[in-house]
Every structure is written in C-alpha cells, then in structure tokens.
Amino acid sequence: MNQIQHSPSLAADDPEDAPVPHVTHDPDTGLPWPDPTVPEPEFVSLARFLFEAAADATDGCLVEPDGICRHGHPSWLLRLGVI
Ligand SMILES: [Zn+2]
C-alpha cells in the first residue's frame, strides 16, 4: 500500500496560495508603513486574527485587526489588504 497523506490545511505547494501583494502605504494618510520585521503569518493565522479581534502587527505587536501599533506598524490584515 502506498497511501498519500492529504493534509486538511493549506498545502505549501497549493497553486492558489500565491504571494499576496502587500499594501505598503496607509490608505488614509498616504504615508508609507515600515517594512515588516517579522515573517508573514500563515493564512490560517489571518483568519484567527479576525475571529479573535486581535491581530499581530508587522513588528509582532498585538493590535486590533484594523489597528496600527505604537511603533507605526499596521496589523497584518491591513498590510495584506484583508480588511
Ligand atoms: Zn510595534
């Protein structure tokens, strides 16, 4: 028997799992956001941010899903244009 294990989560080689273009400027002020200092979270983490109403900012701070931390880093949801 040579069974292939299928993960229920998103596969790393999923062709639809293409890189998401980043939003690099605050759409309200037009000012550029600082570059992320932490790795981009998995898609499942983004969904969890929305569900828990608390998100990681792009420097690892905890902010509201549509918030910006005191260092000027937006939440990943803003950065990735999710909300
Ligand atoms: Zn911060």
PDB file of the backbone (N, CA, C, O) and the ligand in Angstrom, with CONECT records:
HET     ZN  A 101       1
ATOM      1  N   MET A   1       0.844  -1.197   0.000  1.00  0.00           N
ATOM      2  CA  MET A   1       0.000   0.000   0.000  1.00  0.00           C
ATOM      3  C   MET A   1       0.880   1.249   0.000  1.00  0.00           C
ATOM      4  O   MET A   1       1.868   1.349   0.728  1.00  0.00           O
ATOM      5  N   ASN A   2       0.488   2.168  -0.825  1.00  0.00           N
ATOM      6  CA  ASN A   2       1.257   3.416  -0.902  1.00  0.00           C
ATOM      7  C   ASN A   2       0.283   4.589  -0.831  1.00  0.00           C
ATOM      8  O   ASN A   2      -0.028   5.234  -1.833  1.00  0.00           O
ATOM      9  N   GLN A   3      -0.183   4.839   0.382  1.00  0.00           N
ATOM     10  CA  GLN A   3      -1.187   5.879   0.547  1.00  0.00           C
ATOM     11  C   GLN A   3      -0.531   7.253   0.679  1.00  0.00           C
ATOM     12  O   GLN A   3       0.475   7.429   1.366  1.00  0.00           O
ATOM     13  N   ILE A   4      -1.134   8.204  -0.001  1.00  0.00           N
ATOM     14  CA  ILE A   4      -0.659   9.589   0.098  1.00  0.00           C
ATOM     15  C   ILE A   4      -1.489  10.302   1.162  1.00  0.00           C
ATOM     16  O   ILE A   4      -2.719  10.291   1.124  1.00  0.00           O
ATOM     17  N   GLN A   5      -0.810  10.902   2.081  1.00  0.00           N
ATOM     18  CA  GLN A   5      -1.500  11.620   3.156  1.00  0.00           C
ATOM     19  C   GLN A   5      -1.860  13.025   2.677  1.00  0.00           C
ATOM     20  O   GLN A   5      -1.000  13.790   2.240  1.00  0.00           O
ATOM     21  N   HIS A   6      -3.130  13.342   2.768  1.00  0.00           N
ATOM     22  CA  HIS A   6      -3.571  14.689   2.412  1.00  0.00           C
ATOM     23  C   HIS A   6      -3.838  15.495   3.678  1.00  0.00           C
ATOM     24  O   HIS A   6      -4.641  15.103   4.524  1.00  0.00           O
ATOM     25  N   SER A   7      -3.168  16.599   3.787  1.00  0.00           N
ATOM     26  CA  SER A   7      -3.394  17.461   4.939  1.00  0.00           C
ATOM     27  C   SER A   7      -4.678  18.258   4.739  1.00  0.00           C
ATOM     28  O   SER A   7      -4.938  18.741   3.637  1.00  0.00           O
ATOM     29  N   PRO A   8      -5.483  18.401   5.788  1.00  0.00           N
ATOM     30  CA  PRO A   8      -6.693  19.232   5.652  1.00  0.00           C
ATOM     31  C   PRO A   8      -6.373  20.720   5.582  1.00  0.00           C
ATOM     32  O   PRO A   8      -7.209  21.514   5.151  1.00  0.00           O
ATOM     33  N   SER A   9      -5.185  21.100   5.997  1.00  0.00           N
ATOM     34  CA  SER A   9      -4.821  22.511   5.947  1.00  0.00           C
ATOM     35  C   SER A   9      -4.261  22.860   4.568  1.00  0.00           C
ATOM     36  O   SER A   9      -4.074  21.985   3.722  1.00  0.00           O
ATOM     37  N   LEU A  10      -4.001  24.132   4.356  1.00  0.00           N
ATOM     38  CA  LEU A  10      -3.485  24.581   3.079  1.00  0.00           C
ATOM     39  C   LEU A  10      -2.115  23.970   2.817  1.00  0.00           C
ATOM     40  O   LEU A  10      -1.223  24.034   3.663  1.00  0.00           O
ATOM     41  N   ALA A  11      -1.959  23.386   1.659  1.00  0.00           N
ATOM     42  CA  ALA A  11      -0.672  22.808   1.303  1.00  0.00           C
ATOM     43  C   ALA A  11       0.294  23.903   0.886  1.00  0.00           C
ATOM     44  O   ALA A  11      -0.108  24.931   0.340  1.00  0.00           O
ATOM     45  N   ALA A  12       1.561  23.671   1.149  1.00  0.00           N
ATOM     46  CA  ALA A  12       2.555  24.692   0.840  1.00  0.00           C
ATOM     47  C   ALA A  12       2.674  24.908  -0.668  1.00  0.00           C
ATOM     48  O   ALA A  12       3.037  25.993  -1.122  1.00  0.00           O
ATOM     49  N   ASP A  13       2.364  23.861  -1.439  1.00  0.00           N
ATOM     50  CA  ASP A  13       2.505  23.970  -2.885  1.00  0.00           C
ATOM     51  C   ASP A  13       1.167  24.189  -3.582  1.00  0.00           C
ATOM     52  O   ASP A  13       1.030  23.951  -4.782  1.00  0.00           O
ATOM     53  N   ASP A  14       0.178  24.647  -2.807  1.00  0.00           N
ATOM     54  CA  ASP A  14      -1.120  24.953  -3.387  1.00  0.00           C
ATOM     55  C   ASP A  14      -0.959  26.051  -4.435  1.00  0.00           C
ATOM     56  O   ASP A  14      -0.484  27.139  -4.109  1.00  0.00           O
ATOM     57  N   PRO A  15      -1.345  25.791  -5.687  1.00  0.00           N
ATOM     58  CA  PRO A  15      -1.145  26.814  -6.735  1.00  0.00           C
ATOM     59  C   PRO A  15      -1.925  28.090  -6.475  1.00  0.00           C
ATOM     60  O   PRO A  15      -1.577  29.147  -7.001  1.00  0.00           O
ATOM     61  N   GLU A  16      -2.983  28.006  -5.663  1.00  0.00           N
ATOM     62  CA  GLU A  16      -3.747  29.216  -5.360  1.00  0.00           C
ATOM     63  C   GLU A  16      -3.151  29.969  -4.173  1.00  0.00           C
ATOM     64  O   GLU A  16      -3.611  31.058  -3.827  1.00  0.00           O
ATOM     65  N   ASP A  17      -2.140  29.393  -3.559  1.00  0.00           N
ATOM     66  CA  ASP A  17      -1.525  30.022  -2.403  1.00  0.00           C
ATOM     67  C   ASP A  17      -0.384  30.936  -2.849  1.00  0.00           C
ATOM     68  O   ASP A  17       0.726  30.871  -2.321  1.00  0.00           O
ATOM     69  N   ALA A  18      -0.679  31.783  -3.824  1.00  0.00           N
ATOM     70  CA  ALA A  18       0.334  32.687  -4.360  1.00  0.00           C
ATOM     71  C   ALA A  18       0.596  33.822  -3.371  1.00  0.00           C
ATOM     72  O   ALA A  18      -0.258  34.150  -2.547  1.00  0.00           O
ATOM     73  N   PRO A  19       1.766  34.405  -3.460  1.00  0.00           N
ATOM     74  CA  PRO A  19       2.074  35.528  -2.564  1.00  0.00           C
ATOM     75  C   PRO A  19       1.055  36.648  -2.716  1.00  0.00           C
ATOM     76  O   PRO A  19       0.647  36.992  -3.826  1.00  0.00           O
ATOM     77  N   VAL A  20       0.657  37.205  -1.591  1.00  0.00           N
ATOM     78  CA  VAL A  20      -0.305  38.295  -1.598  1.00  0.00           C
ATOM     79  C   VAL A  20       0.453  39.606  -1.693  1.00  0.00           C
ATOM     80  O   VAL A  20       1.393  39.835  -0.932  1.00  0.00           O
ATOM     81  N   PRO A  21       0.050  40.479  -2.628  1.00  0.00           N
ATOM     82  CA  PRO A  21       0.732  41.780  -2.705  1.00  0.00           C
ATOM     83  C   PRO A  21       0.484  42.585  -1.443  1.00  0.00           C
ATOM     84  O   PRO A  21      -0.638  42.643  -0.940  1.00  0.00           O
ATOM     85  N   HIS A  22       1.520  43.193  -0.945  1.00  0.00           N
ATOM     86  CA  HIS A  22       1.401  43.961   0.286  1.00  0.00           C
ATOM     87  C   HIS A  22       0.868  45.357   0.015  1.00  0.00           C
ATOM     88  O   HIS A  22       1.165  45.967  -1.012  1.00  0.00           O
ATOM     89  N   VAL A  23       0.070  45.853   0.961  1.00  0.00           N
ATOM     90  CA  VAL A  23      -0.278  47.269   0.992  1.00  0.00           C
ATOM     91  C   VAL A  23       0.856  47.966   1.726  1.00  0.00           C
ATOM     92  O   VAL A  23       1.125  47.664   2.889  1.00  0.00           O
ATOM     93  N   THR A  24       1.517  48.887   1.058  1.00  0.00           N
ATOM     94  CA  THR A  24       2.735  49.468   1.644  1.00  0.00           C
ATOM     95  C   THR A  24       2.522  50.871   2.184  1.00  0.00           C
ATOM     96  O   THR A  24       3.416  51.441   2.809  1.00  0.00           O
ATOM     97  N   HIS A  25       1.335  51.432   1.944  1.00  0.00           N
ATOM     98  CA  HIS A  25       1.051  52.781   2.428  1.00  0.00           C
ATOM     99  C   HIS A  25      -0.282  52.785   3.179  1.00  0.00           C
ATOM    100  O   HIS A  25      -1.205  52.049   2.832  1.00  0.00           O
ATOM    101  N   ASP A  26      -0.364  53.609   4.194  1.00  0.00           N
ATOM    102  CA  ASP A  26      -1.630  53.790   4.896  1.00  0.00           C
ATOM    103  C   ASP A  26      -2.628  54.427   3.926  1.00  0.00           C
ATOM    104  O   ASP A  26      -2.393  55.536   3.444  1.00  0.00           O
ATOM    105  N   PRO A  27      -3.734  53.743   3.635  1.00  0.00           N
ATOM    106  CA  PRO A  27      -4.681  54.294   2.644  1.00  0.00           C
ATOM    107  C   PRO A  27      -5.335  55.587   3.111  1.00  0.00           C
ATOM    108  O   PRO A  27      -5.826  56.362   2.291  1.00  0.00           O
ATOM    109  N   ASP A  28      -5.348  55.831   4.425  1.00  0.00           N
ATOM    110  CA  ASP A  28      -5.965  57.053   4.938  1.00  0.00           C
ATOM    111  C   ASP A  28      -5.020  58.244   4.840  1.00  0.00           C
ATOM    112  O   ASP A  28      -5.428  59.329   4.425  1.00  0.00           O
ATOM    113  N   THR A  29      -3.788  58.050   5.212  1.00  0.00           N
ATOM    114  CA  THR A  29      -2.849  59.174   5.273  1.00  0.00           C
ATOM    115  C   THR A  29      -1.904  59.216   4.080  1.00  0.00           C
ATOM    116  O   THR A  29      -1.286  60.245   3.808  1.00  0.00           O
ATOM    117  N   GLY A  30      -1.790  58.078   3.359  1.00  0.00           N
ATOM    118  CA  GLY A  30      -0.863  58.025   2.240  1.00  0.00           C
ATOM    119  C   GLY A  30       0.589  57.864   2.663  1.00  0.00           C
ATOM    120  O   GLY A  30       1.490  57.823   1.825  1.00  0.00           O
ATOM    121  N   LEU A  31       0.806  57.774   3.973  1.00  0.00           N
ATOM    122  CA  LEU A  31       2.169  57.642   4.474  1.00  0.00           C
ATOM    123  C   LEU A  31       2.612  56.182   4.380  1.00  0.00           C
ATOM    124  O   LEU A  31       1.812  55.270   4.591  1.00  0.00           O
ATOM    125  N   PRO A  32       3.884  55.966   4.065  1.00  0.00           N
ATOM    126  CA  PRO A  32       4.373  54.583   3.966  1.00  0.00           C
ATOM    127  C   PRO A  32       4.459  53.920   5.332  1.00  0.00           C
ATOM    128  O   PRO A  32       4.807  54.551   6.330  1.00  0.00           O
ATOM    129  N   TRP A  33       4.133  52.628   5.351  1.00  0.00           N
ATOM    130  CA  TRP A  33       4.290  51.839   6.563  1.00  0.00           C
ATOM    131  C   TRP A  33       5.709  51.288   6.603  1.00  0.00           C
ATOM    132  O   TRP A  33       6.309  51.049   5.555  1.00  0.00           O
ATOM    133  N   PRO A  34       6.252  51.083   7.800  1.00  0.00           N
ATOM    134  CA  PRO A  34       7.595  50.473   7.880  1.00  0.00           C
ATOM    135  C   PRO A  34       7.564  49.037   7.378  1.00  0.00           C
ATOM    136  O   PRO A  34       6.532  48.369   7.432  1.00  0.00           O
ATOM    137  N   ASP A  35       8.709  48.572   6.890  1.00  0.00           N
ATOM    138  CA  ASP A  35       8.788  47.195   6.419  1.00  0.00           C
ATOM    139  C   ASP A  35       8.566  46.236   7.585  1.00  0.00           C
ATOM    140  O   ASP A  35       8.987  46.512   8.709  1.00  0.00           O
ATOM    141  N   PRO A  36       7.901  45.101   7.317  1.00  0.00           N
ATOM    142  CA  PRO A  36       7.678  44.115   8.391  1.00  0.00           C
ATOM    143  C   PRO A  36       8.999  43.637   8.987  1.00  0.00           C
ATOM    144  O   PRO A  36       9.994  43.473   8.280  1.00  0.00           O
ATOM    145  N   THR A  37       8.989  43.422  10.285  1.00  0.00           N
ATOM    146  CA  THR A  37      10.179  42.920  10.971  1.00  0.00           C
ATOM    147  C   THR A  37      10.000  41.471  11.405  1.00  0.00           C
ATOM    148  O   THR A  37      10.916  40.864  11.959  1.00  0.00           O
ATOM    149  N   VAL A  38       8.817  40.921  11.153  1.00  0.00           N
ATOM    150  CA  VAL A  38       8.561  39.521  11.487  1.00  0.00           C
ATOM    151  C   VAL A  38       8.040  38.827  10.234  1.00  0.00           C
ATOM    152  O   VAL A  38       7.519  39.494   9.340  1.00  0.00           O
ATOM    153  N   PRO A  39       8.168  37.495  10.146  1.00  0.00           N
ATOM    154  CA  PRO A  39       7.696  36.780   8.956  1.00  0.00           C
ATOM    155  C   PRO A  39       6.188  36.920   8.770  1.00  0.00           C
ATOM    156  O   PRO A  39       5.431  37.023   9.735  1.00  0.00           O
ATOM    157  N   GLU A  40       5.777  36.920   7.512  1.00  0.00           N
ATOM    158  CA  GLU A  40       4.351  36.986   7.196  1.00  0.00           C
ATOM    159  C   GLU A  40       3.637  35.775   7.767  1.00  0.00           C
ATOM    160  O   GLU A  40       4.092  34.649   7.569  1.00  0.00           O
ATOM    161  N   PRO A  41       2.526  35.976   8.473  1.00  0.00           N
ATOM    162  CA  PRO A  41       1.825  34.830   9.079  1.00  0.00           C
ATOM    163  C   PRO A  41       1.109  33.982   8.037  1.00  0.00           C
ATOM    164  O   PRO A  41       0.844  34.421   6.918  1.00  0.00           O
ATOM    165  N   GLU A  42       0.808  32.756   8.441  1.00  0.00           N
ATOM    166  CA  GLU A  42       0.045  31.855   7.576  1.00  0.00           C
ATOM    167  C   GLU A  42      -1.368  32.407   7.397  1.00  0.00           C
ATOM    168  O   GLU A  42      -1.858  33.186   8.214  1.00  0.00           O
ATOM    169  N   PHE A  43      -2.008  31.984   6.310  1.00  0.00           N
ATOM    170  CA  PHE A  43      -3.376  32.426   6.042  1.00  0.00           C
ATOM    171  C   PHE A  43      -4.302  32.079   7.204  1.00  0.00           C
ATOM    172  O   PHE A  43      -5.181  32.863   7.562  1.00  0.00           O
ATOM    173  N   VAL A  44      -4.100  30.903   7.788  1.00  0.00           N
ATOM    174  CA  VAL A  44      -4.975  30.482   8.890  1.00  0.00           C
ATOM    175  C   VAL A  44      -4.831  31.440  10.066  1.00  0.00           C
ATOM    176  O   VAL A  44      -5.785  31.652  10.814  1.00  0.00           O
ATOM    177  N   SER A  45      -3.646  32.018  10.234  1.00  0.00           N
ATOM    178  CA  SER A  45      -3.459  32.983  11.312  1.00  0.00           C
ATOM    179  C   SER A  45      -4.252  34.251  11.049  1.00  0.00           C
ATOM    180  O   SER A  45      -4.793  34.855  11.975  1.00  0.00           O
ATOM    181  N   LEU A  46      -4.322  34.651   9.791  1.00  0.00           N
ATOM    182  CA  LEU A  46      -5.089  35.844   9.443  1.00  0.00           C
ATOM    183  C   LEU A  46      -6.562  35.643   9.786  1.00  0.00           C
ATOM    184  O   LEU A  46      -7.210  36.549  10.310  1.00  0.00           O
ATOM    185  N   ALA A  47      -7.077  34.479   9.497  1.00  0.00           N
ATOM    186  CA  ALA A  47      -8.468  34.171   9.827  1.00  0.00           C
ATOM    187  C   ALA A  47      -8.667  34.200  11.338  1.00  0.00           C
ATOM    188  O   ALA A  47      -9.698  34.657  11.831  1.00  0.00           O
ATOM    189  N   ARG A  48      -7.668  33.706  12.066  1.00  0.00           N
ATOM    190  CA  ARG A  48      -7.768  33.701  13.528  1.00  0.00           C
ATOM    191  C   ARG A  48      -7.738  35.131  14.069  1.00  0.00           C
ATOM    192  O   ARG A  48      -8.416  35.441  15.049  1.00  0.00           O
ATOM    193  N   PHE A  49      -6.952  35.999  13.432  1.00  0.00           N
ATOM    194  CA  PHE A  49      -6.915  37.397  13.860  1.00  0.00           C
ATOM    195  C   PHE A  49      -8.322  38.005  13.795  1.00  0.00           C
ATOM    196  O   PHE A  49      -8.760  38.690  14.719  1.00  0.00           O
ATOM    197  N   LEU A  50      -9.013  37.739  12.688  1.00  0.00           N
ATOM    198  CA  LEU A  50     -10.354  38.285  12.525  1.00  0.00           C
ATOM    199  C   LEU A  50     -11.302  37.696  13.559  1.00  0.00           C
ATOM    200  O   LEU A  50     -12.124  38.405  14.140  1.00  0.00           O
ATOM    201  N   PHE A  51     -11.177  36.391  13.781  1.00  0.00           N
ATOM    202  CA  PHE A  51     -12.089  35.708  14.700  1.00  0.00           C
ATOM    203  C   PHE A  51     -11.893  36.194  16.128  1.00  0.00           C
ATOM    204  O   PHE A  51     -12.860  36.365  16.872  1.00  0.00           O
ATOM    205  N   GLU A  52     -10.654  36.413  16.504  1.00  0.00           N
ATOM    206  CA  GLU A  52     -10.343  36.794  17.883  1.00  0.00           C
ATOM    207  C   GLU A  52     -10.323  38.306  18.076  1.00  0.00           C
ATOM    208  O   GLU A  52     -10.167  38.792  19.196  1.00  0.00           O
ATOM    209  N   ALA A  53     -10.485  39.058  16.965  1.00  0.00           N
ATOM    210  CA  ALA A  53     -10.489  40.520  17.031  1.00  0.00           C
ATOM    211  C   ALA A  53      -9.205  41.049  17.647  1.00  0.00           C
ATOM    212  O   ALA A  53      -9.210  42.079  18.321  1.00  0.00           O
ATOM    213  N   ALA A  54      -8.111  40.347  17.416  1.00  0.00           N
ATOM    214  CA  ALA A  54      -6.789  40.813  17.842  1.00  0.00           C
ATOM    215  C   ALA A  54      -5.790  40.277  16.830  1.00  0.00           C
ATOM    216  O   ALA A  54      -5.822  39.098  16.478  1.00  0.00           O
ATOM    217  N   ALA A  55      -4.911  41.142  16.369  1.00  0.00           N
ATOM    218  CA  ALA A  55      -4.021  40.742  15.290  1.00  0.00           C
ATOM    219  C   ALA A  55      -2.576  41.083  15.622  1.00  0.00           C
ATOM    220  O   ALA A  55      -2.307  41.971  16.431  1.00  0.00           O
ATOM    221  N   ASP A  56      -1.649  40.368  14.991  1.00  0.00           N
ATOM    222  CA  ASP A  56      -0.238  40.714  15.076  1.00  0.00           C
ATOM    223  C   ASP A  56       0.041  41.871  14.124  1.00  0.00           C
ATOM    224  O   ASP A  56      -0.410  41.866  12.978  1.00  0.00           O
ATOM    225  N   ALA A  57       0.784  42.857  14.604  1.00  0.00           N
ATOM    226  CA  ALA A  57       1.293  43.887  13.708  1.00  0.00           C
ATOM    227  C   ALA A  57       2.528  43.351  12.999  1.00  0.00           C
ATOM    228  O   ALA A  57       3.045  42.290  13.347  1.00  0.00           O
ATOM    229  N   THR A  58       2.993  44.093  12.006  1.00  0.00           N
ATOM    230  CA  THR A  58       4.108  43.601  11.201  1.00  0.00           C
ATOM    231  C   THR A  58       5.442  43.676  11.942  1.00  0.00           C
ATOM    232  O   THR A  58       6.479  43.330  11.377  1.00  0.00           O
ATOM    233  N   ASP A  59       5.428  44.126  13.210  1.00  0.00           N
ATOM    234  CA  ASP A  59       6.629  44.013  14.050  1.00  0.00           C
ATOM    235  C   ASP A  59       6.384  43.091  15.236  1.00  0.00           C
ATOM    236  O   ASP A  59       7.206  43.006  16.148  1.00  0.00           O
ATOM    237  N   GLY A  60       5.214  42.383  15.218  1.00  0.00           N
ATOM    238  CA  GLY A  60       4.947  41.406  16.264  1.00  0.00           C
ATOM    239  C   GLY A  60       4.115  41.932  17.412  1.00  0.00           C
ATOM    240  O   GLY A  60       3.744  41.157  18.294  1.00  0.00           O
ATOM    241  N   CYS A  61       3.804  43.228  17.438  1.00  0.00           N
ATOM    242  CA  CYS A  61       2.942  43.774  18.481  1.00  0.00           C
ATOM    243  C   CYS A  61       1.521  43.226  18.296  1.00  0.00           C
ATOM    244  O   CYS A  61       1.148  42.790  17.207  1.00  0.00           O
ATOM    245  N   LEU A  62       0.745  43.256  19.371  1.00  0.00           N
ATOM    246  CA  LEU A  62      -0.650  42.844  19.298  1.00  0.00           C
ATOM    247  C   LEU A  62      -1.514  44.092  19.167  1.00  0.00           C
ATOM    248  O   LEU A  62      -1.466  44.989  20.009  1.00  0.00           O
ATOM    249  N   VAL A  63      -2.305  44.132  18.095  1.00  0.00           N
ATOM    250  CA  VAL A  63      -3.137  45.302  17.826  1.00  0.00           C
ATOM    251  C   VAL A  63      -4.535  44.836  17.451  1.00  0.00           C
ATOM    252  O   VAL A  63      -4.766  43.641  17.266  1.00  0.00           O
ATOM    253  N   GLU A  64      -5.469  45.777  17.337  1.00  0.00           N
ATOM    254  CA  GLU A  64      -6.782  45.452  16.809  1.00  0.00           C
ATOM    255  C   GLU A  64      -6.624  45.080  15.333  1.00  0.00           C
ATOM    256  O   GLU A  64      -5.654  45.481  14.689  1.00  0.00           O
ATOM    257  N   PRO A  65      -7.592  44.302  14.790  1.00  0.00           N
ATOM    258  CA  PRO A  65      -7.447  43.837  13.393  1.00  0.00           C
ATOM    259  C   PRO A  65      -7.207  44.955  12.394  1.00  0.00           C
ATOM    260  O   PRO A  65      -6.511  44.758  11.397  1.00  0.00           O
ATOM    261  N   ASP A  66      -7.780  46.141  12.652  1.00  0.00           N
ATOM    262  CA  ASP A  66      -7.568  47.268  11.733  1.00  0.00           C
ATOM    263  C   ASP A  66      -6.679  48.333  12.382  1.00  0.00           C
ATOM    264  O   ASP A  66      -6.716  49.507  12.015  1.00  0.00           O
ATOM    265  N   GLY A  67      -5.886  47.891  13.350  1.00  0.00           N
ATOM    266  CA  GLY A  67      -5.100  48.845  14.120  1.00  0.00           C
ATOM    267  C   GLY A  67      -3.655  48.964  13.669  1.00  0.00           C
ATOM    268  O   GLY A  67      -3.161  48.177  12.861  1.00  0.00           O
ATOM    269  N   ILE A  68      -3.000  49.970  14.218  1.00  0.00           N
ATOM    270  CA  ILE A  68      -1.576  50.215  13.980  1.00  0.00           C
ATOM    271  C   ILE A  68      -0.907  50.342  15.346  1.00  0.00           C
ATOM    272  O   ILE A  68      -1.409  51.050  16.219  1.00  0.00           O
ATOM    273  N   CYS A  69       0.201  49.672  15.531  1.00  0.00           N
ATOM    274  CA  CYS A  69       0.850  49.679  16.841  1.00  0.00           C
ATOM    275  C   CYS A  69       1.561  51.006  17.068  1.00  0.00           C
ATOM    276  O   CYS A  69       1.675  51.831  16.161  1.00  0.00           O
ATOM    277  N   ARG A  70       2.036  51.197  18.296  1.00  0.00           N
ATOM    278  CA  ARG A  70       2.649  52.476  18.657  1.00  0.00           C
ATOM    279  C   ARG A  70       3.969  52.705  17.964  1.00  0.00           C
ATOM    280  O   ARG A  70       4.528  53.799  18.039  1.00  0.00           O
ATOM    281  N   HIS A  71       4.485  51.674  17.277  1.00  0.00           N
ATOM    282  CA  HIS A  71       5.713  51.848  16.505  1.00  0.00           C
ATOM    283  C   HIS A  71       5.418  52.179  15.042  1.00  0.00           C
ATOM    284  O   HIS A  71       6.336  52.350  14.241  1.00  0.00           O
ATOM    285  N   GLY A  72       4.127  52.267  14.699  1.00  0.00           N
ATOM    286  CA  GLY A  72       3.763  52.621  13.338  1.00  0.00           C
ATOM    287  C   GLY A  72       3.557  51.428  12.417  1.00  0.00           C
ATOM    288  O   GLY A  72       3.346  51.589  11.215  1.00  0.00           O
ATOM    289  N   HIS A  73       3.620  50.208  12.997  1.00  0.00           N
ATOM    290  CA  HIS A  73       3.416  49.025  12.159  1.00  0.00           C
ATOM    291  C   HIS A  73       1.927  48.663  12.136  1.00  0.00           C
ATOM    292  O   HIS A  73       1.297  48.578  13.191  1.00  0.00           O
ATOM    293  N   PRO A  74       1.357  48.450  10.936  1.00  0.00           N
ATOM    294  CA  PRO A  74      -0.050  48.067  10.841  1.00  0.00           C
ATOM    295  C   PRO A  74      -0.226  46.590  11.155  1.00  0.00           C
ATOM    296  O   PRO A  74       0.735  45.820  11.147  1.00  0.00           O
ATOM    297  N   SER A  75      -1.475  46.203  11.433  1.00  0.00           N
ATOM    298  CA  SER A  75      -1.752  44.769  11.569  1.00  0.00           C
ATOM    299  C   SER A  75      -1.509  44.086  10.218  1.00  0.00           C
ATOM    300  O   SER A  75      -1.571  44.720   9.165  1.00  0.00           O
ATOM    301  N   TRP A  76      -1.235  42.798  10.276  1.00  0.00           N
ATOM    302  CA  TRP A  76      -1.024  42.056   9.024  1.00  0.00           C
ATOM    303  C   TRP A  76      -2.271  42.084   8.154  1.00  0.00           C
ATOM    304  O   TRP A  76      -2.171  41.993   6.931  1.00  0.00           O
ATOM    305  N   LEU A  77      -3.449  42.209   8.767  1.00  0.00           N
ATOM    306  CA  LEU A  77      -4.689  42.271   7.984  1.00  0.00           C
ATOM    307  C   LEU A  77      -4.709  43.523   7.111  1.00  0.00           C
ATOM    308  O   LEU A  77      -5.165  43.481   5.968  1.00  0.00           O
ATOM    309  N   LEU A  78      -4.218  44.627   7.646  1.00  0.00           N
ATOM    310  CA  LEU A  78      -4.126  45.854   6.856  1.00  0.00           C
ATOM    311  C   LEU A  78      -3.029  45.720   5.804  1.00  0.00           C
ATOM    312  O   LEU A  78      -3.211  46.069   4.637  1.00  0.00           O
ATOM    313  N   ARG A  79      -1.890  45.205   6.250  1.00  0.00           N
ATOM    314  CA  ARG A  79      -0.722  45.086   5.359  1.00  0.00           C
ATOM    315  C   ARG A  79      -1.040  44.245   4.119  1.00  0.00           C
ATOM    316  O   ARG A  79      -0.589  44.545   3.014  1.00  0.00           O
ATOM    317  N   LEU A  80      -1.827  43.184   4.333  1.00  0.00           N
ATOM    318  CA  LEU A  80      -2.126  42.261   3.240  1.00  0.00           C
ATOM    319  C   LEU A  80      -3.448  42.598   2.556  1.00  0.00           C
ATOM    320  O   LEU A  80      -3.912  41.855   1.692  1.00  0.00           O
ATOM    321  N   GLY A  81      -4.057  43.732   2.948  1.00  0.00           N
ATOM    322  CA  GLY A  81      -5.264  44.169   2.276  1.00  0.00           C
ATOM    323  C   GLY A  81      -6.473  43.301   2.546  1.00  0.00           C
ATOM    324  O   GLY A  81      -7.416  43.274   1.755  1.00  0.00           O
ATOM    325  N   VAL A  82      -6.446  42.578   3.680  1.00  0.00           N
ATOM    326  CA  VAL A  82      -7.580  41.702   4.002  1.00  0.00           C
ATOM    327  C   VAL A  82      -8.786  42.525   4.417  1.00  0.00           C
ATOM    328  O   VAL A  82      -9.923  42.200   4.075  1.00  0.00           O
ATOM    329  N   ILE A  83      -8.525  43.598   5.161  1.00  0.00           N
ATOM    330  CA  ILE A  83      -9.612  44.459   5.612  1.00  0.00           C
ATOM    331  C   ILE A  83      -9.277  45.912   5.293  1.00  0.00           C
ATOM    332  O   ILE A  83     -10.067  46.807   5.593  1.00  0.00           O
TER     333      ILE A  83
HETATM  334 ZN    ZN A 101       5.071  47.706  17.481  1.00  0.00          ZN2+
END
